Amino acid sequence: MQTTPRADRKQLRVYLAAIAIFGVMGGLYDTTFNNYLKHSFGISDQARSNLELPREMPGFLVTLVAGSLAGLALNRVGGVSMALASAGLAGLAFAHGNLATMIGFLVVFSTGVHLNIPTGSSITLALAREGKKATLLGKAGAAGILGTVAGAVFVAFVMKPLGFAFRGVYIIGALCAIAAAALVFSVGRVEGHSEKRRKVFVFKRRYTRYYVLSALYGARKQVFMTFGPWVLVKVFKQPEQTMAKLSIAYCVVGLVVQPAVGRLIDRLGERTMLVAEGLVLMCVCVTYAVAGAWPASGAALSAIMTVYVVDQLCFSVSMARTTYLAKIVESPEDLSGGLASGVSIDHLASMSLPMLGGLVWEAFGFRYVFWGASAIAVAMAAVSFGIRTPERTGPGAAAAAGKAAE
């Protein structure tokens, strides 16, 4: 579909609004899920770790899901992903006490969320001007953060005073997700290229470094998503209101950080930003390991809360992996499938790590999980140091990208 610049801007405004509303759902879910598990099901540390296998499985299989929808325009796939998340979260609202039912709806919810990761990036890149791709990714991230702040504010300051249980919070989240889906469906056709059907699996030697970075990112991400909040909830015994306030803190800071990171990626390049991310994450993991030795100390809790926020802010740098792939692809048609393949590789690591981490936690204590994570962070920096991207655009850019990736 050919669109005018005015139509492009309208598409972008509607899509950013959808991202913000979907972010509200994320803020409601992310700040309550670990407490929901603790209070509704009373699961053990190992059971919490094992739960990541079904929760992350949809991320591993995202290329298959995307393949079944490859004939649809990107925005239609985005709408489907948000609708799936809405259905899954609505199911979680009524799964109290029934572990099997909860896992089933968690898989549905996770499928929608994970499908939205590569699709959302592809839509944003399709709407971006040349040379401003990371900048627009930063703006899209900021829109999502605004929504997340709204969801977290609700949990921190409204949920308990007005007597909302987890069921009410998740119903509101499901309504937000379906509203976001409706907006994405209403956007005119968004497609990054002229192909009628996108490539689903894109595995090429020239993209090997991107795949390795995706695997390391998946391992790093899972340490934060599973063990970071579980330390605060289980070891430091923090309620959902505290988790929501921490979410508000990193979201407010993220409103400045996310767009700034996008601009820095465009200015300094992917290698510089990804190496810096790995080094910062190493410091974060070491702090978790050291401060965790004094769970009764107020200073230790403050340190853990600080690095929890810093850890979350580091997710902003993940857009550098997206723009790195966008710069080295042989053809535009490789991008959507390459991103989906990266998500699958990411989640292969995500599925493997929690069970191993849970065993380490049970046998030696949670601090050793973070010592291991610090080694992953160092590996991220080392692999990122070898990144090379083409500097020029135009007719010869594809050839330059191929040489840069070899």
Secondary structure, DSSP 8 states (H G I E B T S, - for coil): ----HHHHHHHHHHHHHHHHHHHHHHHHHHTTHHHHHHHHH---HHHHHHTHHHHHHHHHTHHHHHHHTTTS-HHHHHHHHHHHHHHHHHHHHT-TT-HHHHHHHHHHHHHHHHHHHHHHHHHHHHHS-TT-HHHHHHHHHHHHHHHHHHHHHHIIIIITTTT--HHHHHHHHHHHHHHHHHHHHHS----SSS-SS--S----GGGHHHHHHHHHHHHHHHIIIIIHHHIIIIIS---HHHHHHHHHHHHHHHHHHHHHHHHHHHHH-HHHHHHHHHHHHHHHHHHHHHHTT-TT-HHHHHHHHHHHHHHHHHGGGGHHHHHHHHHH-SSTHHHHHHHHHHHHHHHHHHHHHHHHHHHHHHHH-HHHHHHHHHHHHHHHHHHHTT-------STTHHHHHHHHH-
